[in-house]
Amino acid sequence: MSEEEYSVKTVAQLKIILQEKGLPVSGKKADLIARLVENGKPTNPKSTDIVDSVQEDENSSAEDLPFFTSILENGIDSVDFDKEQTIRYAITAFMLTMIIVSLNSMSWYYYSLDFDYEEGMWGDQKQEYEMGLNEFELSMSMGGMNLLSMVMDYEGEWCGDEEIIFDCESFSTAGTILSLMLWLSMLSILCIIGMGVAQGFGKLDQDFFTKNAEMIDKILWLSATIPLLLGTLLYGLMASMSPVADDLEDPEVGIEITSSLGGMWWMMFIFSTAYICYIYRHKIMQLYQNFMSDEPEASND
């Protein structure tokens, strides 16, 4: 296995490989990778100097401190930051913030009704609906002046009105599904961050976590990423296919109805797609290379 392949693994996974090879598991991630790479090379027996051996044991015991413990006791210069892991956790923290914002957002979907009265005595009237996951906001204006703005639940009395433009039940179902997906991702991200902090203080060195680190890591990252995009796509599909009232026509009033996916939906779609592509970029590149290698070569005939 090359150094690049070792670098994408976590410290816990590297320690498992070292244990299987009968090698020491102390040191920082860079030391673990170097030890594995060195072990894979053919070496010639060399004489060992006693003084060098003692000095190496002392350095090893100093490097045996967990990441955060080493920072607290010896300062930030005593550790090496893994650039890839640092970026991964920074992006994950950003996505956690986005999830919290999106759960309270009222701009997942948008409806607008423009009323054009022929006589013009009332001026143009407009109704705007901004859809959230559990409730929606109604704004009414006439002649450019705001008349009303209020937030209502999908289970409220307003949704029982026969003249309401959208289907409250459809948006309630779509919002519930997306909320569950967002909560699953948020809890998984919190577990990832919590386990990373605990590991940095040396609190996850038990046999269970050491033996199952790879499986736990894979499950947590999958549940932190995939539900974000899946829930967003499902909401967009269900909201776009939601029935719209077609009995609002009035011979004396021209009504123009417009609808679109909201800004929050587009932000979550773009960010969750980019998030998944970064986390699984090595696998995506590997799949792409396998696909390209499987393509038949063009014939010269």
N, C-alpha and C positions, 0 to 999 in steps of 0.2 A: 504494500500500500504506500502511495506517495505522500510527501509532506502536505500537499494541497488537500488530499482526501482526509488526512488526520485533522487538519485545521478546522474543518466544518463540524467536527464532533465536539461534544461538551466535555468538560473535565471529568465528570463521572464516567462517561463512556470510555475515555482514554485510560482511566484507572482500571476499568474492567479488563481492557486489552492487555495492560501491563501485568495485571495479576495472572492472566492466563499464560503469559510468556515467562512468568516467574521473575519479573523485573520490579525494581523499587517503584512505589507510587507517590513518592514525595516530590515536592517542587511545584513550580507554576506551570501553566499550560504549555508555554514554550519549551520548558524543560522536559515535560512529558512527551511532546511531539519529537523533540530532538533525540530522546532516549529510544523511542520506537523506530525512528528512521535509522539511527545508528545501529540498532539491533538487527535491522534488515540487511545491513551491509556485511560482506565477508570480512572478518578481521583476523589479524595474525596475533598470536600470543605475545604479550610484552611483559617485561619485568615491571613490578609495581614498587614505587618508592613509598616507604612507610610514612614519611612526613606528608607526602601528597595525599595519601589515603586518609590520614587523620584530619587534614584540612578539608577534604571533600566531605567527610562525615559531619564536620562542624557546619559547613555551608548547607548541607542537606537538612540538618535539624533546624537551621534558621529559616530555610525556605519551606519548611513543613507547615508553617502557620497558614490558616485559611486566609482568603483574600481580604475581607474586611478587618479581620483581627490583625493582620499584618499592617494594614494602613493605620489602625488605631495605635499600635505599639511602635511601629518603626517609621511611620510617615508614608505619604503617597509615593515617594520615590522607591519604596521597597517592593513595589509590584509592577508588573507589566500589564497594560491594558490590551485586551484582545479587540482589535479594531472592528472585526466583523460582529462579535458578540455585543459590543457597545452600541453599534449602529442598530442592530436587531432590537435590543431592549429600548433604545430611544424611540424607534418607530412604533414599537408596541405600546409604549407609554402615550404616544401621540394618538394612537387608535383608541386607547382607553378613554382619553378625553373626548374624542369624537363620538364615541358610543354614548357617553353621559349626556353630551349636548343633543344628540339625535333623539334620545328617549324623551326629551322635553320639547322637541322642535314642533312647530306648527306649520311647517312648509314642506311636507312630504308630497302633497298634491294640491292642485289649485283649480277652482271653478270660478267663472265670471259670467254674470248675466247683465247685458246692456239692454235697457228698455228705451225705445225711441218713440215717444208720443207724437202723433201726427200734428195735433193742434199746438203743441209746444208750450202749453200753459204751465206745465209742471217742470219742463226742462228734461234733460236726459237723466234717467235714474239707473243706478248701478248697484249690483249685489256681488260681493266677493266672498268666496269660501276658501279658507286656508285650512287644510286637513292635517291633523296630528295623528298620533297612534291611538289615543283614547278619547280625543275630543276634537272639535273643530271651532274655528273662529269665523264669525259672520260680521261683515262690514257693509253698511249701506250708505250710499251718498246720492244726492240729488242736486243737479245744477252745479256740480263741483264742490258742494258743501257736505261734509260728513254729518250724517244723521244718527248713526247707530253703530256700535261695535261691541260685541259680546262673545263669550266663549261658552260653548254648550257641549254636553256629553252625547255620545251616539245613542245612548239609551234614554235621552231626555224627551220632553214633550214635543220639541220642535221637529224631531225625526218622525213623529206621527202625523205631521201635516202632509196632506195629499199633494200639495203644490211644491214640495221640496224637490230640488233638482236631482239629487244623487240618492243612491241606496245606502242608508246608514248601516244596514246589516253587513253589506259587502265590505265597507271600510272598517267596520268594527272587527270583522274576522281577519282581514288583511293586517290590521294594526296589531292584533293579538299575536298572530304568527310571527310577525317581524319583531315584536317585543320579546318573545321567547328566544328567538335567535340571537338578538342583541344581548340579552341577559346571559345566555350560554357562553357567548364569546367573552363578555366582560368577566364572568366568574373564572373562566379558563385563564384569561390574561392575569387576573389577580393571583391565581395559583402559580403561574409561571414566575411572576415577580416575587411572590412570597417565598417560593422554593429557591429562587436565585439568591435572595437575601439570606435565607437560612443556610444555604450551602456556603455562602461567603463567610459566615461565622462558624463554619464547621459543625453545623447541627444536623446535617443529613448524611453522615458517614456510616449509618447503620447498614447492615447487610441487605435489608429489604430494598432500600433505595439504590444501593450500589448495584445489586443484581438486576433490578428492574428499571434502571435509569433510562435506558434507551426506549423501552416501551412506554413509560410514563411521559417522557419527553415528546414522543411521536403523537400520543393521544392528545396531550394538552395543546400542542401547536396546531393540530388538525381542528380541534374544537374551538380554538381561538381565531382561526382564519376563515375556514369554509362557511360556517353559519352566517358570517357577515355578508358575504356576497350572495349566498343562496337566499337569505331572508330578504335582501334588497331586491333581487330579481323577482322573487315571488310577489312581493308587495307591488312592484311596478306592473307586473302582469295582471294581478287581481284588480288593482285600481283602474287600469286602463280599460279592462273588460267590464267594469261595473256598469250596470244599466243606468241610463240617463232619462229623466222624465221627458216625454214627448207630447204632453198634453198641456203645455203652458202657452200655446199659441192664442193670441187675441187679435181679432181683425183690426182693432183700433190701435194696437201697439205692436211695433216691430221688436222682436226679441232676438238678440244674438247671444248664443251660448258658446263659450270657449273653455277648454280644459287642457291641463298639461301636468306633467310630473314636476314636482316642486324642486327648489334649489337644494334642499336637504337630501333628496333622493339622488340627485346627480352627484353631489359631493361624496356621499357614502358609496355610490357605485364606483366612482373614480378612485377614491382612496382605498377601498377594500380590494379592488382589482390590483392596484399597485402594491398593496401590502402582501397579498398572496404571491404575486410575481417575484417580490424580493425574497420572501421567506423560502420559497421553493425554487429559486432561480437555478440552482445546480441541477435539480431533478428535471426542470423544464428544459434546460440546455441539453441534458443527457437524452431526454426523449426526442428532442429535435435532431440530435446527432444520430440517434438510432433510426429515426424515420428517414433521414437523408441517406444513410448507409444502406437502407433496405430498398431504396428506389432503384429500379432497373436502369442500367446504363443505356444511353441513346445508341441506337444501331447506326453503323456507318454505311450500311447498304442503301 
